[in-house]
Amino acid sequence: MVKLNGEEIIGQKFRSQGDSQIQRVEYTIIDARLGDEIEVVAGCSISGRKKATIIVEETVREEEEMPQEED
């Protein structure tokens, strides 16, 4: 589950896991603004639940690709 400022915005359940150590997902949260709180809660039938919270501190933008230096 993913919450933005306390409101659930994403809920997803998995029937299986491809790797016994990790389940990786990626979400784009377009409504997040500076100062917002994003909370992620993950649950596992074997190892329990984990929660992480971050505060959006700055906007990250892609930089132009730098030309590679020749040797």
N, CA, C and O of each residue as an XYZ file, in Angstrom:
284
protein
N       0.842     -1.165      0.000
C       0.000      0.000      0.000
C       0.894      1.237      0.000
O       1.935      1.274      0.656
N       0.462      2.246     -0.752
C       1.169      3.523     -0.788
C       0.175      4.606     -0.380
O      -0.942      4.669     -0.893
N       0.606      5.462      0.559
C      -0.223      6.576      1.005
C       0.486      7.882      0.683
O       1.709      7.981      0.774
N      -0.298      8.876      0.307
C       0.197     10.226      0.089
C      -0.534     11.109      1.084
O      -1.751     11.278      1.005
N       0.224     11.676      2.028
C      -0.348     12.515      3.082
C      -1.488     11.820      3.822
O      -2.514     12.429      4.124
N      -1.286     10.515      4.112
C      -2.251      9.757      4.899
C      -3.385      9.130      4.119
O      -4.160      8.356      4.680
N      -3.505      9.445      2.829
C      -4.577      8.902      2.008
C      -4.030      7.804      1.107
O      -3.063      8.015      0.375
N      -4.656      6.628      1.164
C      -4.193      5.523      0.325
C      -4.424      5.863     -1.137
O      -5.539      6.183     -1.550
N      -3.331      5.785     -1.926
C      -3.440      6.086     -3.354
C      -3.132      4.874     -4.221
O      -3.505      4.834     -5.393
N      -2.445      3.875     -3.640
C      -2.121      2.654     -4.386
C      -2.268      1.468     -3.446
O      -1.721      1.464     -2.343
N      -3.006      0.469     -3.889
C      -3.106     -0.788     -3.163
C      -2.892     -1.916     -4.162
O      -3.599     -1.995     -5.167
N      -1.947     -2.770     -3.903
C      -1.649     -3.849     -4.839
C      -1.310     -5.104     -4.060
O      -0.570     -5.053     -3.077
N      -1.850     -6.230     -4.498
C      -1.538     -7.518     -3.878
C      -0.929     -8.431     -4.929
O      -1.306     -8.400     -6.101
N       0.017     -9.240     -4.486
C       0.693    -10.174     -5.379
C       0.329    -11.596     -4.985
O       0.245    -11.904     -3.796
N       0.116    -12.450     -5.946
C      -0.181    -13.862     -5.678
C       1.097    -14.675     -5.485
O       1.095    -15.701     -4.805
N       2.175    -14.210     -6.086
C       3.450    -14.920     -5.963
C       4.582    -13.918     -6.067
O       4.380    -12.740     -6.361
N       5.778    -14.422     -5.815
C       6.970    -13.587     -5.852
C       8.011    -14.318     -6.676
O       8.289    -15.489     -6.417
N       8.591    -13.655     -7.661
C       9.545    -14.283     -8.568
C      10.883    -14.624     -7.927
O      11.577    -15.531     -8.389
N      11.249    -13.915     -6.879
C      12.521    -14.111     -6.197
C      12.230    -14.294     -4.710
O      11.392    -13.580     -4.160
N      12.889    -15.214     -4.062
C      12.589    -15.493     -2.652
C      13.065    -14.384     -1.710
O      12.677    -14.375     -0.541
N      13.885    -13.459     -2.181
C      14.434    -12.410     -1.333
C      13.812    -11.037     -1.543
O      13.824    -10.207     -0.634
N      13.269    -10.788     -2.728
C      12.848     -9.414     -3.029
C      11.652     -9.394     -3.975
O      11.517    -10.250     -4.848
N      10.797     -8.409     -3.784
C       9.704     -8.115     -4.726
C       9.852     -6.643     -5.068
O       9.741     -5.790     -4.187
N      10.094     -6.342     -6.298
C      10.369     -4.962     -6.697
C       9.208     -4.438     -7.542
O       8.758     -5.099     -8.479
N       8.735     -3.249     -7.198
C       7.727     -2.550     -7.990
C       8.139     -1.089     -8.088
O       8.919     -0.598     -7.272
N       7.613     -0.408     -9.083
C       7.933      0.997     -9.265
C       6.648      1.736     -9.600
O       5.888      1.318    -10.473
N       6.415      2.836     -8.900
C       5.235      3.655     -9.125
C       5.663      5.097     -9.376
O       6.657      5.560     -8.817
N       4.923      5.794    -10.206
C       5.107      7.220    -10.411
C       3.974      7.935     -9.696
O       2.802      7.693     -9.984
N       4.317      8.805     -8.776
C       3.309      9.536     -8.008
C       3.334     10.982     -8.503
O       4.116     11.804     -8.024
N       2.480     11.269     -9.453
C       2.513     12.580    -10.112
C       1.940     13.693     -9.248
O       2.198     14.867     -9.517
N       1.168     13.357     -8.211
C       0.546     14.375     -7.366
C       1.415     14.803     -6.186
O       1.024     15.703     -5.443
N       2.571     14.191     -5.993
C       3.432     14.522     -4.853
C       4.063     15.903     -5.050
O       4.541     16.237     -6.134
N       4.050     16.683     -3.989
C       4.605     18.032     -4.004
C       5.600     18.197     -2.860
O       5.649     17.358     -1.960
N       6.381     19.253     -2.881
C       7.325     19.537     -1.805
C       6.620     19.499     -0.453
O       5.547     20.082     -0.293
N       7.215     18.818      0.511
C       6.671     18.731      1.851
C       5.680     17.603      2.057
O       5.309     17.322      3.197
N       5.234     16.942      0.987
C       4.294     15.835      1.121
C       4.967     14.623      1.762
O       6.179     14.435      1.655
N       4.152     13.808      2.430
C       4.642     12.587      3.065
C       4.144     11.389      2.266
O       2.949     11.250      2.007
N       5.082     10.526      1.879
C       4.756      9.285      1.171
C       5.103      8.129      2.106
O       6.228      8.027      2.595
N       4.130      7.271      2.343
C       4.320      6.113      3.222
C       4.063      4.840      2.410
O       3.074      4.747      1.683
N       4.952      3.876      2.539
C       4.823      2.594      1.856
C       4.786      1.501      2.902
O       5.643      1.452      3.784
N       3.792      0.618      2.807
C       3.661     -0.516      3.716
C       3.657     -1.778      2.870
O       2.862     -1.906      1.939
N       4.540     -2.705      3.192
C       4.613     -3.988      2.485
C       4.428     -5.116      3.482
O       4.957     -5.070      4.593
N       3.677     -6.124      3.081
C       3.438     -7.259      3.959
C       3.848     -8.563      3.296
O       3.734     -8.726      2.082
N       4.327     -9.488      4.119
C       4.755    -10.804      3.648
C       4.188    -11.854      4.590
O       4.218    -11.682      5.809
N       3.674    -12.938      4.030
C       3.093    -13.993      4.855
C       4.140    -14.718      5.696
O       3.792    -15.416      6.649
N       5.414    -14.561      5.357
C       6.491    -15.232      6.095
C       7.203    -14.274      7.041
O       7.392    -14.598      8.214
N       7.602    -13.098      6.553
C       8.423    -12.206      7.384
C       7.680    -11.003      7.964
O       8.308    -10.153      8.596
N       6.378    -10.906      7.771
C       5.615     -9.833      8.403
C       5.526     -8.572      7.569
O       5.597     -8.616      6.341
N       5.366     -7.433      8.259
C       5.166     -6.142      7.587
C       6.340     -5.206      7.805
O       7.009     -5.241      8.838
N       6.572     -4.359      6.795
C       7.575     -3.301      6.909
C       6.947     -2.020      6.406
O       6.106     -2.032      5.508
N       7.370     -0.906      7.002
C       6.843      0.397      6.621
C       7.994      1.377      6.472
O       8.952      1.348      7.245
N       7.892      2.244      5.474
C       8.884      3.307      5.269
C       8.138      4.582      4.912
O       7.129      4.550      4.208
N       8.646      5.702      5.406
C       8.039      7.001      5.141
C       9.117      7.960      4.665
O      10.216      7.997      5.219
N       8.798      8.735      3.639
C       9.714      9.773      3.174
C       8.945     11.083      3.031
O       7.731     11.080      2.824
N       9.644     12.176      3.141
C       9.095     13.507      2.907
C       9.703     14.015      1.601
O      10.920     13.982      1.421
N       8.859     14.479      0.702
C       9.345     15.010     -0.575
C      10.063     16.319     -0.272
O       9.451     17.270      0.215
N      11.359     16.366     -0.561
C      12.172     17.527     -0.209
C      12.527     18.410     -1.388
O      12.658     19.622     -1.223
N      12.685     17.848     -2.556
C      13.037     18.668     -3.709
C      12.623     17.960     -4.977
O      12.440     16.743     -4.995
N      12.479     18.721     -6.023
C      12.123     18.161     -7.316
C      13.400     17.688     -7.997
O      14.384     18.424     -8.067
N      13.380     16.478     -8.489
C      14.529     15.923     -9.193
C      14.211     15.957    -10.679
O      13.157     15.492    -11.111
N      15.123     16.506    -11.446
C      14.908     16.548    -12.887
C      16.064     15.846    -13.576
O      17.188     15.815    -13.077
N      15.760     15.292    -14.718
C      16.800     14.597    -15.470
C      17.756     15.620    -16.052
O      17.333     16.631    -16.613
N      19.027     15.356    -15.918
C      20.046     16.221    -16.481
C      20.344     15.751    -17.905
O      20.158     14.582    -18.244
N      20.804     16.677    -18.715
C      21.214     16.300    -20.063
C      22.382     15.347    -19.982
O      23.245     15.463    -19.111
N      22.398     14.409    -20.896
C      23.490     13.436    -20.905
C      24.787     14.138    -21.279
O      24.849     14.880    -22.260
N      25.819     13.892    -20.483
C      27.110     14.522    -20.714
C      27.884     13.721    -21.762
O      27.856     12.491    -21.738
N      28.569     14.395    -22.675
C      29.378     13.653    -23.654
C      30.526     12.950    -22.953
O      31.110     13.479    -22.007
N      30.838     11.769    -23.420
C      31.945     11.003    -22.827
C      33.278     11.537    -23.341
O      33.426     11.888    -24.511
N      34.238     11.585    -22.427
C      35.568     12.043    -22.796
C      36.310     10.927    -23.516
O      36.184      9.751    -23.173
N      37.085     11.319    -24.523
C      37.873     10.322    -25.233
C      39.209     10.159    -24.527
O      39.785     11.127    -24.030
N      39.702      8.901    -24.488
C      40.996      8.612    -23.854
C      42.153      8.974    -24.729
O      43.306      8.791    -24.336
